[in-house]
Amino acid sequence: MGIGLDYCASLNGSMNDGPTAAVTWRADIDALMFFVETHAASCAVHRRAFRTLLRRDPTPRDCLTYFARFESAFRAAATAKIAQNQIPVGTNLHLTSRDAARKLIELSSAQQGDDP
């Protein structure tokens, strides 16, 4: 998994295609929050997850910037987690670094024309 995480931290920003207006930082839980409209719920990504993805101790601004850069991958990870775990509509959820890394690698491979 180390190679995948190195790769995730160094990807270029070509995957950004989503709106970031509803993205906020919640200092009380040390996490980025975004709304998943199709699920009518919020999704949290804790700073610890970003620390693993970025391979350094990020500031809240670092986390928000990284999310904005790869928003489509984070949203795809949330959608996949909802489907895989059959999370009921309206139930909030959180993403781990593994959830995000999986989609970052998968979407990058798809853009490069590789098989995942």
Backbone as CSV, one residue per row, in Angstrom:
resi,resn,N_x,N_y,N_z,CA_x,CA_y,CA_z,C_x,C_y,C_z
1,MET,0.811,-1.197,0.000,0.000,0.000,0.000,0.855,1.262,0.000
2,GLY,2.103,1.190,0.412,2.966,2.359,0.454,3.150,3.000,-0.909
3,ILE,3.286,2.205,-1.963,3.447,2.756,-3.302,2.198,3.508,-3.700
4,GLY,1.050,2.964,-3.414,-0.208,3.634,-3.729,-0.334,4.959,-3.010
5,LEU,0.058,5.009,-1.742,-0.044,6.252,-0.994,0.944,7.277,-1.508
6,ASP,2.160,6.851,-1.868,3.112,7.786,-2.481,2.498,8.371,-3.743
7,TYR,1.889,7.523,-4.508,1.294,7.937,-5.764,0.161,8.925,-5.509
8,CYS,-0.698,8.645,-4.522,-1.817,9.528,-4.216,-1.345,10.908,-3.802
9,ALA,-0.285,10.977,-3.040,0.213,12.261,-2.562,0.829,13.079,-3.679
10,SER,1.218,12.446,-4.772,1.898,13.179,-5.823,1.075,13.332,-7.104
11,LEU,-0.165,12.906,-7.104,-0.992,13.024,-8.301,-1.174,14.477,-8.697
12,ASN,-1.309,14.733,-9.984,-1.612,16.110,-10.380,-3.096,16.362,-10.173
13,GLY,-3.515,17.607,-10.279,-4.887,17.981,-9.935,-5.892,17.826,-11.042
14,SER,-5.707,16.953,-11.955,-6.585,16.877,-13.115,-7.922,16.211,-12.837
15,MET,-8.135,15.700,-11.635,-9.392,15.016,-11.351,-10.459,15.934,-10.781
16,ASN,-10.202,17.201,-10.560,-11.178,18.079,-9.935,-12.271,18.416,-10.922
17,ASP,-13.494,17.998,-10.623,-14.614,18.358,-11.481,-15.893,18.556,-10.691
18,GLY,-15.816,18.730,-9.390,-17.010,18.880,-8.584,-17.065,20.209,-7.879
19,PRO,-18.267,20.591,-7.422,-18.417,21.852,-6.713,-17.939,21.730,-5.268
20,THR,-17.166,22.702,-4.805,-16.642,22.645,-3.442,-17.371,23.584,-2.499
21,ALA,-18.472,24.186,-2.926,-19.166,25.189,-2.117,-19.622,24.651,-0.764
22,ALA,-20.036,23.411,-0.675,-20.582,22.866,0.567,-19.518,22.159,1.407
23,VAL,-18.258,22.469,1.190,-17.168,21.827,1.911,-16.722,22.747,3.046
24,THR,-16.636,22.184,4.255,-16.245,22.988,5.413,-15.250,22.218,6.274
25,TRP,-14.557,22.960,7.128,-13.671,22.352,8.114,-14.337,22.465,9.468
26,ARG,-14.455,21.344,10.182,-15.016,21.352,11.536,-13.893,21.117,12.527
27,ALA,-13.502,22.197,13.204,-12.397,22.120,14.159,-12.747,21.236,15.355
28,ASP,-14.036,21.169,15.710,-14.425,20.381,16.881,-14.181,18.891,16.704
29,ILE,-14.191,18.424,15.464,-13.903,17.004,15.207,-12.655,16.830,14.339
30,ASP,-11.987,17.939,14.024,-10.742,17.925,13.255,-10.933,17.199,11.925
31,ALA,-11.976,17.619,11.188,-12.304,16.924,9.949,-12.904,17.863,8.913
32,LEU,-12.686,17.510,7.670,-13.342,18.160,6.551,-14.706,17.512,6.404
33,MET,-15.723,18.314,6.110,-17.078,17.797,5.919,-17.579,18.205,4.543
34,PHE,-18.231,17.269,3.873,-18.906,17.614,2.621,-20.241,16.886,2.570
35,PHE,-21.181,17.480,1.834,-22.522,16.933,1.758,-22.634,16.037,0.532
36,VAL,-23.236,14.874,0.723,-23.488,13.935,-0.369,-24.973,14.053,-0.705
37,GLU,-25.275,14.836,-1.734,-26.666,15.147,-2.061,-27.505,13.911,-2.335
38,THR,-26.988,12.974,-3.104,-27.764,11.785,-3.466,-28.070,10.902,-2.259
39,HIS,-27.356,11.117,-1.173,-27.540,10.331,0.050,-28.183,11.155,1.171
40,ALA,-28.303,12.461,0.947,-28.885,13.387,1.927,-28.188,13.278,3.287
41,ALA,-26.848,13.256,3.240,-26.081,13.113,4.479,-24.713,13.771,4.316
42,SER,-24.059,13.969,5.440,-22.714,14.539,5.440,-21.675,13.434,5.523
43,CYS,-20.526,13.743,4.946,-19.403,12.810,4.978,-18.208,13.545,5.571
44,ALA,-17.535,12.901,6.523,-16.359,13.476,7.170,-15.098,12.767,6.688
45,VAL,-14.034,13.553,6.560,-12.708,12.996,6.282,-11.795,13.626,7.328
46,HIS,-11.358,12.824,8.274,-10.564,13.339,9.390,-9.149,13.708,8.951
47,ARG,-8.566,14.628,9.677,-7.208,15.079,9.358,-6.227,13.901,9.325
48,ARG,-6.458,12.883,10.173,-5.579,11.704,10.167,-5.572,11.015,8.804
49,ALA,-6.721,11.000,8.126,-6.777,10.409,6.787,-5.945,11.235,5.808
50,PHE,-6.060,12.549,5.904,-5.258,13.412,5.035,-3.769,13.281,5.348
51,ARG,-3.437,13.093,6.610,-2.033,12.915,6.995,-1.452,11.688,6.284
52,THR,-2.209,10.621,6.206,-1.757,9.415,5.516,-1.641,9.667,4.010
53,LEU,-2.641,10.326,3.431,-2.630,10.583,1.989,-1.523,11.545,1.581
54,LEU,-1.298,12.576,2.387,-0.298,13.593,2.054,1.103,13.256,2.563
55,ARG,1.171,12.280,3.444,2.439,11.828,4.037,3.146,12.940,4.808
56,ARG,2.347,13.779,5.459,2.850,14.833,6.349,1.679,15.286,7.212
57,ASP,1.959,16.086,8.223,0.913,16.573,9.111,0.291,17.831,8.500
58,PRO,-0.893,17.712,7.895,-1.472,18.838,7.172,-2.235,19.817,8.068
59,THR,-2.303,21.053,7.620,-3.159,22.052,8.257,-4.567,21.859,7.702
60,PRO,-5.569,22.461,8.336,-6.910,22.402,7.747,-6.934,22.927,6.308
61,ARG,-6.185,23.996,6.037,-6.134,24.541,4.669,-5.528,23.522,3.701
62,ASP,-4.501,22.801,4.119,-3.908,21.755,3.280,-4.956,20.695,2.931
63,CYS,-5.749,20.322,3.917,-6.781,19.300,3.711,-7.842,19.797,2.732
64,LEU,-8.285,21.043,2.922,-9.290,21.623,2.024,-8.757,21.738,0.597
65,THR,-7.506,22.121,0.459,-6.888,22.247,-0.861,-6.781,20.889,-1.550
66,TYR,-6.344,19.880,-0.805,-6.212,18.538,-1.371,-7.582,17.995,-1.779
67,PHE,-8.580,18.217,-0.926,-9.928,17.775,-1.264,-10.401,18.449,-2.549
68,ALA,-10.219,19.752,-2.652,-10.670,20.487,-3.842,-9.985,19.959,-5.100
69,ARG,-8.731,19.609,-4.969,-7.956,19.099,-6.098,-8.478,17.759,-6.598
70,PHE,-8.932,16.930,-5.668,-9.361,15.570,-6.005,-10.794,15.287,-5.553
71,GLU,-11.626,16.301,-5.630,-12.989,16.171,-5.124,-13.751,15.010,-5.753
72,SER,-13.610,14.808,-7.050,-14.366,13.724,-7.692,-13.998,12.362,-7.104
73,ALA,-12.741,12.171,-6.734,-12.325,10.894,-6.134,-12.919,10.730,-4.740
74,PHE,-12.946,11.807,-3.947,-13.541,11.730,-2.609,-15.034,11.446,-2.700
75,ARG,-15.715,12.109,-3.633,-17.154,11.870,-3.794,-17.423,10.450,-4.292
76,ALA,-16.582,9.955,-5.187,-16.726,8.571,-5.662,-16.481,7.587,-4.523
77,ALA,-15.526,7.894,-3.663,-15.249,7.026,-2.511,-16.445,6.988,-1.563
78,ALA,-17.075,8.140,-1.348,-18.261,8.176,-0.483,-19.392,7.358,-1.089
79,THR,-19.618,7.536,-2.380,-20.672,6.780,-3.062,-20.409,5.279,-2.987
80,ALA,-19.168,4.874,-3.186,-18.818,3.448,-3.125,-19.013,2.897,-1.709
81,LYS,-18.617,3.671,-0.704,-18.757,3.203,0.676,-20.230,3.060,1.053
82,ILE,-21.046,4.006,0.613,-22.494,3.952,0.876,-23.078,2.682,0.269
83,ALA,-22.733,2.410,-0.988,-23.260,1.224,-1.675,-22.736,-0.069,-1.049
84,GLN,-21.426,-0.119,-0.798,-20.817,-1.347,-0.270,-21.354,-1.703,1.112
85,ASN,-21.548,-0.690,1.950,-22.002,-0.931,3.330,-23.503,-0.778,3.498
86,GLN,-24.207,-0.523,2.412,-25.661,-0.337,2.424,-26.071,0.642,3.526
87,ILE,-25.423,1.794,3.546,-25.700,2.824,4.547,-27.036,3.476,4.212
88,PRO,-27.978,3.491,5.152,-29.296,4.065,4.881,-29.232,5.549,4.508
89,VAL,-30.105,5.972,3.617,-30.190,7.370,3.212,-30.341,8.237,4.454
90,GLY,-29.624,9.345,4.470,-29.686,10.276,5.592,-28.719,9.976,6.713
91,THR,-27.999,8.864,6.632,-27.029,8.500,7.664,-25.659,9.059,7.287
92,ASN,-25.089,9.850,8.186,-23.760,10.418,7.952,-22.712,9.313,7.939
93,LEU,-21.573,9.599,7.313,-20.510,8.607,7.207,-19.155,9.303,7.222
94,HIS,-18.098,8.523,7.297,-16.738,9.070,7.205,-15.925,8.208,6.257
95,LEU,-14.929,8.835,5.650,-14.015,8.120,4.769,-12.683,7.946,5.463
96,THR,-12.080,6.801,5.278,-10.725,6.557,5.759,-9.745,6.891,4.638
97,SER,-8.475,6.905,4.961,-7.474,7.126,3.920,-7.525,6.000,2.888
98,ARG,-7.830,4.803,3.321,-7.917,3.677,2.372,-9.069,3.868,1.404
99,ASP,-10.225,4.343,1.917,-11.369,4.606,1.036,-10.971,5.593,-0.056
100,ALA,-10.344,6.684,0.350,-9.955,7.731,-0.599,-8.850,7.248,-1.534
101,ALA,-7.835,6.596,-0.998,-6.710,6.135,-1.820,-7.178,5.178,-2.910
102,ARG,-8.088,4.311,-2.568,-8.608,3.348,-3.542,-9.184,4.081,-4.755
103,LYS,-9.983,5.111,-4.507,-10.608,5.844,-5.616,-9.619,6.753,-6.332
104,LEU,-8.683,7.332,-5.598,-7.659,8.161,-6.245,-6.879,7.336,-7.267
105,ILE,-6.486,6.146,-6.878,-5.722,5.270,-7.768,-6.598,4.779,-8.921
106,GLU,-7.818,4.390,-8.594,-8.739,3.882,-9.611,-9.050,4.952,-10.658
107,LEU,-9.357,6.163,-10.236,-9.689,7.228,-11.181,-8.469,7.670,-11.980
108,SER,-7.322,7.678,-11.364,-6.103,8.042,-12.079,-5.788,7.007,-13.151
109,SER,-5.939,5.737,-12.814,-5.687,4.671,-13.780,-6.659,4.766,-14.952
110,ALA,-7.908,5.073,-14.661,-8.918,5.195,-15.712,-8.588,6.372,-16.638
111,GLN,-8.092,7.476,-16.073,-7.733,8.637,-16.896,-6.534,8.341,-17.781
112,GLN,-5.652,7.496,-17.294,-4.444,7.158,-18.061,-4.698,6.004,-19.024
113,GLY,-5.907,5.444,-18.992,-6.249,4.354,-19.881,-5.787,2.999,-19.414
114,ASP,-5.341,2.912,-18.147,-4.902,1.632,-17.587,-6.094,0.892,-17.010
115,ASP,-5.969,-0.408,-16.905,-6.965,-1.196,-16.208,-6.691,-1.092,-14.724
116,PRO,-7.769,-0.866,-13.881,-7.543,-0.762,-12.432,-7.066,-2.039,-11.806
